[in-house]
């Protein structure tokens, strides 16, 4: 019974976590980034960012620091970037970030839903 109750609570918490991630995204990232089909002049779209090659969109001019990065945007790469954009990719135009690990996780979990 306890296991079933824990499972039900976990399922109920998932949409709340996504809503928190969406709200954190809107509050911290949404002034520059969009989740639509195309990038803006200020920032690339983040729709489908998880699993995408770093600096791969052709409709956005990335900094040399991001162009020099190899690999894809994984959860851990996004976490490192959001923690300290300038450390991850020196010279990036991205500013700010998210110092709280829980906030970063919620934002990344939300980004994972944007296919």
PyMOL commands that place a pseudoatom at each C-alpha (Angstrom):
pseudoatom trace, name=CA, resn=UNK, resi=1, chain=A, elem=C, hetatm=0, pos=[0.000, 0.000, 0.000]
pseudoatom trace, name=CA, resn=UNK, resi=2, chain=A, elem=C, hetatm=0, pos=[2.812, 2.444, 0.863]
pseudoatom trace, name=CA, resn=UNK, resi=3, chain=A, elem=C, hetatm=0, pos=[4.561, 1.748, -2.434]
pseudoatom trace, name=CA, resn=UNK, resi=4, chain=A, elem=C, hetatm=0, pos=[1.345, 2.363, -4.371]
pseudoatom trace, name=CA, resn=UNK, resi=5, chain=A, elem=C, hetatm=0, pos=[0.746, 5.591, -2.455]
pseudoatom trace, name=CA, resn=UNK, resi=6, chain=A, elem=C, hetatm=0, pos=[4.295, 6.772, -3.147]
pseudoatom trace, name=CA, resn=UNK, resi=7, chain=A, elem=C, hetatm=0, pos=[3.796, 5.999, -6.845]
pseudoatom trace, name=CA, resn=UNK, resi=8, chain=A, elem=C, hetatm=0, pos=[0.545, 7.989, -6.972]
pseudoatom trace, name=CA, resn=UNK, resi=9, chain=A, elem=C, hetatm=0, pos=[2.201, 10.932, -5.191]
pseudoatom trace, name=CA, resn=UNK, resi=10, chain=A, elem=C, hetatm=0, pos=[5.141, 10.822, -7.619]
pseudoatom trace, name=CA, resn=UNK, resi=11, chain=A, elem=C, hetatm=0, pos=[2.800, 10.845, -10.618]
pseudoatom trace, name=CA, resn=UNK, resi=12, chain=A, elem=C, hetatm=0, pos=[0.853, 13.745, -9.182]
pseudoatom trace, name=CA, resn=UNK, resi=13, chain=A, elem=C, hetatm=0, pos=[4.049, 15.696, -8.547]
pseudoatom trace, name=CA, resn=UNK, resi=14, chain=A, elem=C, hetatm=0, pos=[5.350, 15.407, -12.124]
pseudoatom trace, name=CA, resn=UNK, resi=15, chain=A, elem=C, hetatm=0, pos=[2.981, 17.984, -13.715]
pseudoatom trace, name=CA, resn=UNK, resi=16, chain=A, elem=C, hetatm=0, pos=[3.691, 20.361, -10.835]
pseudoatom trace, name=CA, resn=UNK, resi=17, chain=A, elem=C, hetatm=0, pos=[7.427, 20.053, -11.459]
pseudoatom trace, name=CA, resn=UNK, resi=18, chain=A, elem=C, hetatm=0, pos=[6.911, 20.743, -15.169]
pseudoatom trace, name=CA, resn=UNK, resi=19, chain=A, elem=C, hetatm=0, pos=[4.777, 23.781, -14.323]
pseudoatom trace, name=CA, resn=UNK, resi=20, chain=A, elem=C, hetatm=0, pos=[7.511, 25.001, -12.011]
pseudoatom trace, name=CA, resn=UNK, resi=21, chain=A, elem=C, hetatm=0, pos=[10.092, 24.505, -14.764]
pseudoatom trace, name=CA, resn=UNK, resi=22, chain=A, elem=C, hetatm=0, pos=[7.882, 26.319, -17.258]
pseudoatom trace, name=CA, resn=UNK, resi=23, chain=A, elem=C, hetatm=0, pos=[7.378, 29.201, -14.837]
pseudoatom trace, name=CA, resn=UNK, resi=24, chain=A, elem=C, hetatm=0, pos=[11.108, 29.386, -14.079]
pseudoatom trace, name=CA, resn=UNK, resi=25, chain=A, elem=C, hetatm=0, pos=[11.828, 29.332, -17.810]
pseudoatom trace, name=CA, resn=UNK, resi=26, chain=A, elem=C, hetatm=0, pos=[9.340, 32.138, -18.432]
pseudoatom trace, name=CA, resn=UNK, resi=27, chain=A, elem=C, hetatm=0, pos=[10.690, 34.204, -15.538]
pseudoatom trace, name=CA, resn=UNK, resi=28, chain=A, elem=C, hetatm=0, pos=[14.407, 33.693, -16.237]
pseudoatom trace, name=CA, resn=UNK, resi=29, chain=A, elem=C, hetatm=0, pos=[14.801, 32.767, -19.900]
pseudoatom trace, name=CA, resn=UNK, resi=30, chain=A, elem=C, hetatm=0, pos=[11.651, 33.851, -21.703]
pseudoatom trace, name=CA, resn=UNK, resi=31, chain=A, elem=C, hetatm=0, pos=[12.647, 37.478, -22.176]
pseudoatom trace, name=CA, resn=UNK, resi=32, chain=A, elem=C, hetatm=0, pos=[15.245, 36.371, -24.761]
pseudoatom trace, name=CA, resn=UNK, resi=33, chain=A, elem=C, hetatm=0, pos=[14.507, 32.755, -25.696]
pseudoatom trace, name=CA, resn=UNK, resi=34, chain=A, elem=C, hetatm=0, pos=[11.422, 31.466, -27.460]
pseudoatom trace, name=CA, resn=UNK, resi=35, chain=A, elem=C, hetatm=0, pos=[10.132, 27.927, -27.791]
pseudoatom trace, name=CA, resn=UNK, resi=36, chain=A, elem=C, hetatm=0, pos=[8.703, 28.442, -31.254]
pseudoatom trace, name=CA, resn=UNK, resi=37, chain=A, elem=C, hetatm=0, pos=[9.949, 27.155, -34.567]
pseudoatom trace, name=CA, resn=UNK, resi=38, chain=A, elem=C, hetatm=0, pos=[12.438, 29.958, -35.255]
pseudoatom trace, name=CA, resn=UNK, resi=39, chain=A, elem=C, hetatm=0, pos=[15.098, 31.813, -33.304]
pseudoatom trace, name=CA, resn=UNK, resi=40, chain=A, elem=C, hetatm=0, pos=[14.980, 35.520, -32.532]
pseudoatom trace, name=CA, resn=UNK, resi=41, chain=A, elem=C, hetatm=0, pos=[17.834, 37.948, -33.228]
pseudoatom trace, name=CA, resn=UNK, resi=42, chain=A, elem=C, hetatm=0, pos=[18.646, 37.836, -29.499]
pseudoatom trace, name=CA, resn=UNK, resi=43, chain=A, elem=C, hetatm=0, pos=[18.647, 34.104, -28.797]
pseudoatom trace, name=CA, resn=UNK, resi=44, chain=A, elem=C, hetatm=0, pos=[18.115, 30.700, -30.405]
pseudoatom trace, name=CA, resn=UNK, resi=45, chain=A, elem=C, hetatm=0, pos=[14.842, 28.866, -30.037]
pseudoatom trace, name=CA, resn=UNK, resi=46, chain=A, elem=C, hetatm=0, pos=[14.950, 26.266, -27.294]
pseudoatom trace, name=CA, resn=UNK, resi=47, chain=A, elem=C, hetatm=0, pos=[12.316, 24.016, -28.822]
pseudoatom trace, name=CA, resn=UNK, resi=48, chain=A, elem=C, hetatm=0, pos=[14.034, 20.650, -29.180]
pseudoatom trace, name=CA, resn=UNK, resi=49, chain=A, elem=C, hetatm=0, pos=[17.258, 21.852, -27.566]
pseudoatom trace, name=CA, resn=UNK, resi=50, chain=A, elem=C, hetatm=0, pos=[17.783, 18.678, -25.523]
pseudoatom trace, name=CA, resn=UNK, resi=51, chain=A, elem=C, hetatm=0, pos=[19.627, 16.270, -27.793]
pseudoatom trace, name=CA, resn=UNK, resi=52, chain=A, elem=C, hetatm=0, pos=[20.451, 18.924, -30.401]
pseudoatom trace, name=CA, resn=UNK, resi=53, chain=A, elem=C, hetatm=0, pos=[24.056, 19.577, -31.407]
pseudoatom trace, name=CA, resn=UNK, resi=54, chain=A, elem=C, hetatm=0, pos=[25.512, 22.598, -29.651]
pseudoatom trace, name=CA, resn=UNK, resi=55, chain=A, elem=C, hetatm=0, pos=[25.422, 25.752, -31.836]
pseudoatom trace, name=CA, resn=UNK, resi=56, chain=A, elem=C, hetatm=0, pos=[23.691, 23.868, -34.651]
pseudoatom trace, name=CA, resn=UNK, resi=57, chain=A, elem=C, hetatm=0, pos=[20.799, 26.096, -35.672]
pseudoatom trace, name=CA, resn=UNK, resi=58, chain=A, elem=C, hetatm=0, pos=[21.368, 27.896, -38.941]
pseudoatom trace, name=CA, resn=UNK, resi=59, chain=A, elem=C, hetatm=0, pos=[19.009, 30.770, -38.113]
pseudoatom trace, name=CA, resn=UNK, resi=60, chain=A, elem=C, hetatm=0, pos=[21.087, 32.074, -35.196]
pseudoatom trace, name=CA, resn=UNK, resi=61, chain=A, elem=C, hetatm=0, pos=[24.584, 33.584, -35.052]
pseudoatom trace, name=CA, resn=UNK, resi=62, chain=A, elem=C, hetatm=0, pos=[26.351, 31.817, -32.156]
pseudoatom trace, name=CA, resn=UNK, resi=63, chain=A, elem=C, hetatm=0, pos=[29.397, 33.123, -30.322]
pseudoatom trace, name=CA, resn=UNK, resi=64, chain=A, elem=C, hetatm=0, pos=[32.812, 31.677, -31.084]
pseudoatom trace, name=CA, resn=UNK, resi=65, chain=A, elem=C, hetatm=0, pos=[32.781, 30.080, -27.612]
pseudoatom trace, name=CA, resn=UNK, resi=66, chain=A, elem=C, hetatm=0, pos=[29.662, 28.067, -28.385]
pseudoatom trace, name=CA, resn=UNK, resi=67, chain=A, elem=C, hetatm=0, pos=[30.758, 27.270, -31.938]
pseudoatom trace, name=CA, resn=UNK, resi=68, chain=A, elem=C, hetatm=0, pos=[33.938, 25.757, -30.466]
pseudoatom trace, name=CA, resn=UNK, resi=69, chain=A, elem=C, hetatm=0, pos=[31.944, 23.354, -28.277]
pseudoatom trace, name=CA, resn=UNK, resi=70, chain=A, elem=C, hetatm=0, pos=[31.543, 19.755, -29.384]
pseudoatom trace, name=CA, resn=UNK, resi=71, chain=A, elem=C, hetatm=0, pos=[28.673, 17.406, -28.655]
pseudoatom trace, name=CA, resn=UNK, resi=72, chain=A, elem=C, hetatm=0, pos=[25.007, 17.810, -27.934]
pseudoatom trace, name=CA, resn=UNK, resi=73, chain=A, elem=C, hetatm=0, pos=[22.878, 19.595, -25.391]
pseudoatom trace, name=CA, resn=UNK, resi=74, chain=A, elem=C, hetatm=0, pos=[22.459, 16.904, -22.763]
pseudoatom trace, name=CA, resn=UNK, resi=75, chain=A, elem=C, hetatm=0, pos=[20.998, 17.501, -19.328]
pseudoatom trace, name=CA, resn=UNK, resi=76, chain=A, elem=C, hetatm=0, pos=[24.482, 17.781, -17.856]
pseudoatom trace, name=CA, resn=UNK, resi=77, chain=A, elem=C, hetatm=0, pos=[25.710, 20.153, -20.590]
pseudoatom trace, name=CA, resn=UNK, resi=78, chain=A, elem=C, hetatm=0, pos=[22.665, 22.381, -20.091]
pseudoatom trace, name=CA, resn=UNK, resi=79, chain=A, elem=C, hetatm=0, pos=[23.206, 22.269, -16.327]
pseudoatom trace, name=CA, resn=UNK, resi=80, chain=A, elem=C, hetatm=0, pos=[26.825, 23.410, -16.705]
pseudoatom trace, name=CA, resn=UNK, resi=81, chain=A, elem=C, hetatm=0, pos=[25.831, 26.143, -19.157]
pseudoatom trace, name=CA, resn=UNK, resi=82, chain=A, elem=C, hetatm=0, pos=[22.995, 27.444, -16.990]
pseudoatom trace, name=CA, resn=UNK, resi=83, chain=A, elem=C, hetatm=0, pos=[25.199, 27.382, -13.893]
pseudoatom trace, name=CA, resn=UNK, resi=84, chain=A, elem=C, hetatm=0, pos=[27.837, 29.600, -15.515]
pseudoatom trace, name=CA, resn=UNK, resi=85, chain=A, elem=C, hetatm=0, pos=[27.443, 30.469, -19.188]
pseudoatom trace, name=CA, resn=UNK, resi=86, chain=A, elem=C, hetatm=0, pos=[30.798, 32.288, -19.373]
pseudoatom trace, name=CA, resn=UNK, resi=87, chain=A, elem=C, hetatm=0, pos=[32.672, 29.364, -17.824]
pseudoatom trace, name=CA, resn=UNK, resi=88, chain=A, elem=C, hetatm=0, pos=[30.998, 26.862, -20.150]
pseudoatom trace, name=CA, resn=UNK, resi=89, chain=A, elem=C, hetatm=0, pos=[31.532, 28.936, -23.311]
pseudoatom trace, name=CA, resn=UNK, resi=90, chain=A, elem=C, hetatm=0, pos=[33.762, 31.997, -22.791]
pseudoatom trace, name=CA, resn=UNK, resi=91, chain=A, elem=C, hetatm=0, pos=[32.537, 34.938, -24.843]
pseudoatom trace, name=CA, resn=UNK, resi=92, chain=A, elem=C, hetatm=0, pos=[28.968, 33.711, -25.119]
pseudoatom trace, name=CA, resn=UNK, resi=93, chain=A, elem=C, hetatm=0, pos=[26.292, 36.375, -25.301]
pseudoatom trace, name=CA, resn=UNK, resi=94, chain=A, elem=C, hetatm=0, pos=[24.248, 34.442, -22.755]
pseudoatom trace, name=CA, resn=UNK, resi=95, chain=A, elem=C, hetatm=0, pos=[24.171, 36.224, -19.440]
pseudoatom trace, name=CA, resn=UNK, resi=96, chain=A, elem=C, hetatm=0, pos=[22.741, 35.321, -16.095]
pseudoatom trace, name=CA, resn=UNK, resi=97, chain=A, elem=C, hetatm=0, pos=[22.063, 31.653, -15.740]
pseudoatom trace, name=CA, resn=UNK, resi=98, chain=A, elem=C, hetatm=0, pos=[20.611, 29.929, -12.691]
pseudoatom trace, name=CA, resn=UNK, resi=99, chain=A, elem=C, hetatm=0, pos=[22.676, 29.479, -9.564]
pseudoatom trace, name=CA, resn=UNK, resi=100, chain=A, elem=C, hetatm=0, pos=[20.181, 27.222, -7.767]
pseudoatom trace, name=CA, resn=UNK, resi=101, chain=A, elem=C, hetatm=0, pos=[20.632, 23.542, -8.754]
pseudoatom trace, name=CA, resn=UNK, resi=102, chain=A, elem=C, hetatm=0, pos=[16.931, 22.839, -8.188]
pseudoatom trace, name=CA, resn=UNK, resi=103, chain=A, elem=C, hetatm=0, pos=[15.925, 25.681, -10.494]
pseudoatom trace, name=CA, resn=UNK, resi=104, chain=A, elem=C, hetatm=0, pos=[18.322, 24.456, -13.182]
pseudoatom trace, name=CA, resn=UNK, resi=105, chain=A, elem=C, hetatm=0, pos=[16.922, 20.930, -12.923]
pseudoatom trace, name=CA, resn=UNK, resi=106, chain=A, elem=C, hetatm=0, pos=[13.338, 22.193, -13.194]
pseudoatom trace, name=CA, resn=UNK, resi=107, chain=A, elem=C, hetatm=0, pos=[14.181, 24.317, -16.246]
pseudoatom trace, name=CA, resn=UNK, resi=108, chain=A, elem=C, hetatm=0, pos=[16.016, 21.427, -17.918]
pseudoatom trace, name=CA, resn=UNK, resi=109, chain=A, elem=C, hetatm=0, pos=[13.151, 19.033, -17.155]
pseudoatom trace, name=CA, resn=UNK, resi=110, chain=A, elem=C, hetatm=0, pos=[10.802, 21.532, -18.791]
pseudoatom trace, name=CA, resn=UNK, resi=111, chain=A, elem=C, hetatm=0, pos=[13.092, 21.893, -21.832]
pseudoatom trace, name=CA, resn=UNK, resi=112, chain=A, elem=C, hetatm=0, pos=[13.036, 18.094, -22.223]
pseudoatom trace, name=CA, resn=UNK, resi=113, chain=A, elem=C, hetatm=0, pos=[9.282, 18.307, -22.845]
pseudoatom trace, name=CA, resn=UNK, resi=114, chain=A, elem=C, hetatm=0, pos=[9.686, 20.725, -25.776]
pseudoatom trace, name=CA, resn=UNK, resi=115, chain=A, elem=C, hetatm=0, pos=[10.020, 18.355, -28.714]
for i in range(1, 115): cmd.bond("trace and resi %d" % i, "trace and resi %d" % (i + 1))
show_as sticks, trace
zoom trace
